[in-house]
Amino acid sequence: VQLQASGGGLVQAGGSLRLSCAASGGTLRSYGTGWFRQAPGKERDFVASISGGGDITYYADFVKGRFTISRDSAKNTVYLQMNSLKPEDTAVYYCAVRTAYCSRYGCYVTPTGYDYWGQGTLVTVSS
């Protein structure tokens, strides 16, 4: 599975961005998809995930109410709508796919639970 993340950029605090994760070589309806982010000098943190069936979503506490993950199966793409952005949201955002089925939160929140990764897209939020 190849993943192409896009949509990052420079935005002022309070603004919005929508990230896209387009997949090829596999169908996202068959896999769980997650978004992670990594700021300079920090670990890669879980942001949000969506199950293959699209019926289970999880969010990190620091994005709840601001970010929304969704999927367009026709386009084989997962989105991360980010609203009310803060300077602390500045990071490289990565999408990833896990091929083994799991519905538990614990399966989605760790990078080791994923098999394929996109290249990352940089989000910079200015104050």
C-alpha positions in Angstrom: 0.0 0.0 0.0 1.3 3.4 -0.9 0.1 6.5 0.9 0.4 10.1 -0.3 -0.2 12.7 2.4 -1.0 16.3 1.3 -2.7 19.5 2.3 -0.2 20.9 4.8 0.9 24.5 4.8 1.2 27.7 6.8 -1.9 29.0 8.6 -2.6 31.5 11.3 -3.8 30.4 14.7 -7.5 29.9 14.6 -7.5 28.9 11.0 -8.2 25.6 9.3 -6.6 23.0 7.0 -7.7 19.8 5.5 -5.1 17.0 5.1 -5.6 14.2 2.6 -4.2 10.7 2.6 -4.6 9.1 -0.8 -4.0 5.4 -1.0 -2.9 3.1 -3.9 -2.3 -0.6 -4.0 -4.9 -1.2 -1.4 -8.4 -0.3 -0.4 -8.8 1.8 2.7 -12.2 0.2 3.4 -10.2 -2.9 4.3 -7.8 -1.2 6.7 -7.7 1.0 9.7 -6.1 4.4 9.0 -4.5 6.7 11.4 -2.9 10.2 11.5 0.1 10.9 13.6 2.2 14.0 14.0 5.8 14.7 15.0 7.2 18.0 16.1 10.9 18.7 16.0 12.7 16.9 18.7 9.6 15.1 19.9 8.1 11.7 19.5 5.5 10.8 16.9 2.1 11.2 18.6 -1.3 9.7 17.7 -3.8 12.3 16.4 -6.8 10.4 15.1 -7.9 7.1 13.5 -10.7 5.5 11.6 -11.5 1.9 11.2 -11.9 0.1 7.9 -15.6 0.0 8.3 -15.6 3.7 9.0 -17.7 3.2 12.1 -15.0 3.5 14.8 -13.0 6.7 15.2 -10.6 7.7 17.9 -9.0 11.0 18.7 -6.2 12.2 20.9 -7.5 14.4 23.8 -5.7 17.4 22.5 -7.6 17.5 19.2 -11.1 16.4 20.3 -13.7 18.9 19.2 -11.2 20.5 16.7 -10.2 17.8 14.3 -12.4 15.4 12.4 -11.2 12.3 10.5 -13.3 11.0 7.6 -13.0 8.8 4.5 -14.2 9.0 0.9 -14.2 5.4 -0.2 -14.8 6.4 -3.8 -11.6 8.3 -3.8 -9.8 5.9 -1.5 -8.7 8.8 0.6 -8.8 9.6 4.3 -9.1 13.2 5.4 -8.2 15.1 8.5 -10.1 18.3 8.9 -8.3 20.6 11.3 -10.1 23.6 12.8 -9.2 26.1 15.5 -5.5 25.4 14.9 -3.0 26.4 17.5 0.7 27.0 17.3 1.3 23.8 19.2 -0.3 21.9 16.4 2.8 22.7 14.3 4.3 19.4 13.2 4.8 17.0 10.3 1.6 15.0 9.9 1.8 11.4 8.8 -0.9 9.0 7.7 -0.6 5.3 8.2 -2.5 2.1 7.6 -2.8 -1.0 9.7 -3.8 -4.1 7.9 -4.8 -6.3 10.8 -8.3 -5.8 12.1 -8.8 -4.4 15.5 -11.5 -2.3 17.1 -9.6 -1.4 20.3 -8.3 2.0 21.0 -4.9 0.5 22.0 -4.4 -0.9 18.5 -4.6 2.6 16.9 -2.6 4.8 19.2 0.8 3.4 18.8 2.9 3.8 15.7 4.0 0.2 15.9 0.4 -0.8 15.2 0.7 0.3 11.6 2.2 -1.3 8.6 2.4 1.4 5.9 3.3 5.1 6.2 3.0 8.1 4.0 5.8 10.6 3.6 4.3 13.3 5.8 3.0 16.8 5.2 4.2 19.9 7.2 1.7 22.0 9.1 2.9 25.3 10.5 0.6 27.4 12.6 1.7 30.9 13.3 0.7 32.9 16.4 
